[in-house]
Amino acid sequence: MTTSSCRSWKTAKQVRFGLGWRSRCVSALPPALSAVEQAPSWAGGGQAVMFDCNEAEKLKRDLPLLDYLKRFHWTSRRVGSGQEYVGLCLLHSETHPSFYVNVAKDLFFCHGCGCGGDLIRFVQIYFKLSFRDSVAHLRKESAQVADDRDLLGDTVAFYQYQLPRHEEALDYLRKRGLRDPGLIRHLGLGYAPGGSLRDHLLSVCGHRFDRLVSLGLTNRHGRDCLFRRIIFPCLNQDRIVNLYGRSIGPPPPHRFLPRAKGGLVAWETLRNAPTVILVEGLFDLAALWQTGFCNTTSALGCHLTAEQFSQLCDDPKRTIFIAFDSDANAAGLHAASKLALELEKAGLQSRIVRLPDGHDPNSFFISGATADDFRRCLERAGGL
């Protein structure tokens, strides 16, 4: 990617963060059921049922299998190429893990009981439902997901409205080296000043207070849980799945909402890049984008989720440059080395970028480093 393309922040993608979020969601709703499809033989004798194949695919997109299994407190470990996870089977009693989930294919298979299939098949077996009733069950859960998505969208729009109206937030961004208004808009950044989120979401947007509490937006007293934080919307296929709050000062810590944090930042625009720079933090990403390294993504932390690792592994020819923090306690280097080993096992090439002691990419540029300085760090990057 070139610097010029990196500077073209004003794209159609910016509308995803705007006040028209709800209308965009409405226009994206699936079409009405319009076809009589033959259900699979395991759906109940192969009878004809009213079923839209497009709806089934949408349900599975809205409810990824691995995320859905976590609702049952399923714990797993990554195995093989990094695309698969294994844990104890939820469908029969066992002591040795034999239940595998392939993240890329969104399928499961248990070597113990022989059951396998997709999300709908899992619901059928677990709840002992027919194919039709399984779809209906997931439809209700998906509707709640859609309602929560609207709530998150309205919350982000509120925070974005607040950002330019609070000098303490703008001053914090300037101190972190983020000065490009176009980039701030492109990232969808906002600010949580505290005090008025609940009233806005209840009175203006019509949301229910119990959902605000359930999603972790407010506590049971109505106080904004992300108070005094820069807000970054975490996306998955252009849909808000979480909010990351970066504290602008002590004592509030950085915080996610209590839900899956989503995939790698801006992955939809990077997935075809032959080389990718992976950083920990949001401001590391912003610093590199501003200096022309637009093949940079962030995991918003040094520990990747199953989804994020799967994204890195979706092209075996890709080379990953891991540019984590050079902490005094070597935590960043340790995490980078561990990730590099996992990527090597998955068949990918990786390089560990070593910055000067005590620096992350953001502080490196704030201290006066140039794009050429960072490029030299990339050239010196080595493997394990």
Secondary structure, 3 states (H helix, E strand, C coil): CCHHHHHCCCCHHHHHHCCCHHHHHHHCCCCCCCCEEECCHHHCCCCEEECCHHHHHHHHHHCCHHHHHHCCCCCCEEECCCCEEEECCCCCCCCCCCEEEECCCCEEEECCCCCEECHHHHHHHHHCCCHHHHHHHHHHHHHHHHHHHHHHHHHHHHHHHHHHHCHHHHHHHHHCCCCCHHHHHHHCCEEECCCCHHHHHHHHCCCCHHHHHHHCCECCCCCECCCCEEEEEEEECCEEEEEEEEECCCCCCCEECCCCCCCCCCHHHHCCCCEEEEECCHHHHHHHHHCCCCCEEECCCCCCCHHHHHHHCCCCCCEEEEECCCCCCCHHHHHHHHHHHHHHHCCCEEEECCCCCCCCHHHHHHCCCCHHHHHHHHHHCECC
